[in-house]
Amino acid sequence: MRKALTLIELILSMVIIAIVFTIIPRLVQSMNQSTQTTIKEEAMYNAMAQIGMIINLPWDNNNTQNPQILGVSNGDPAYDCNATSGYRVGGFVGGRNCIKPIGINYNASSVIGKEDAQYNDIDDYHDTNISADKNCSGVVKGLFKIGTTVTYVADPAPIGNAVLNTLDVNQSSNTKRVLVRVGYGPDSKQVGCITSLEYHSFNLGNIQINSRNWN
């Protein structure tokens, strides 16, 4: 009975061990990369679904009762409604009705956030579970995290370049900025941001078009 390996067996064993230690790390690395790609894809899909749902909601809580263009406290005067004609500059007759409805709040809410238990307008989704810093920090569980921030920003100028500066609290304009941030969660091996999605929603009211029969 043999008590030792032959030279050929020893060489073959060394070759097999070398192959194993060469391939396994690459397989592990490839699996990790695949996992991170899957996390990014899933996070992006959920972020796009969330911002798509938000931007289809009424612009303000008062628009859930009233389709009119709302009054704001710090908007660009160029976008003010004409009190005589009842229309805004740039709107077509029968399209953008600015006449103040009787018995309904005509002003946009200056406070960003939920007015009631329902998520029925854009700024109801304002949530700072991902902080405003560039690292998308926040204490949550999971492989990725999504946070939405809604703020009033200065109205873009009718002519020229738009500078959308964030307004002070309790000031309202005709423009809301929706920012959805996506970052890695604590259960992931990565840290920081994955990406961010941005959308600007404007105080347009609902389109109301007068119709006539063709004769």
Stockholm file with secondary structure:
# STOCKHOLM 1.0

chainA/1-215         MRKALTLIELILSMVIIAIVFTIIPRLVQSMNQSTQTTIKEEAMYNAMAQIGMIINLPWDNNNTQNPQILGVSNGDPAYDCNATSGYRVGGFVGGRNCIKPIGINYNASSVIGKEDAQYNDIDDYHDTNISADKNCSGVVKGLFKIGTTVTYVADPAPIGNAVLNTLDVNQSSNTKRVLVRVGYGPDSKQVGCITSLEYHSFNLGNIQINSRNWN
#=GR chainA/1-215 SS CCCSCCHHHHHHHHHHHHHHHHHHHHHHHHHHHHHHHHHHHHHHHHHHHHHHHHHTSCSSGGGGTCCSCCBCSSCCGGGCBCTTTCBBTTCCTTTSBCCCCTTSCCBCCSSCSCSSSSCCSGGGGCCCSSCSSTTCCCCCCSSEEEEEEEEEECCCCSSSCCCCCBCCTTCCCSEEEEEEEEEECTTSSCCSEEEEEEEEEECCCCCCCCCCCCC
#=GC SS_cons         CCCSCCHHHHHHHHHHHHHHHHHHHHHHHHHHHHHHHHHHHHHHHHHHHHHHHHHTSCSSGGGGTCCSCCBCSSCCGGGCBCTTTCBBTTCCTTTSBCCCCTTSCCBCCSSCSCSSSSCCSGGGGCCCSSCSSTTCCCCCCSSEEEEEEEEEECCCCSSSCCCCCBCCTTCCCSEEEEEEEEEECTTSSCCSEEEEEEEEEECCCCCCCCCCCCC
//
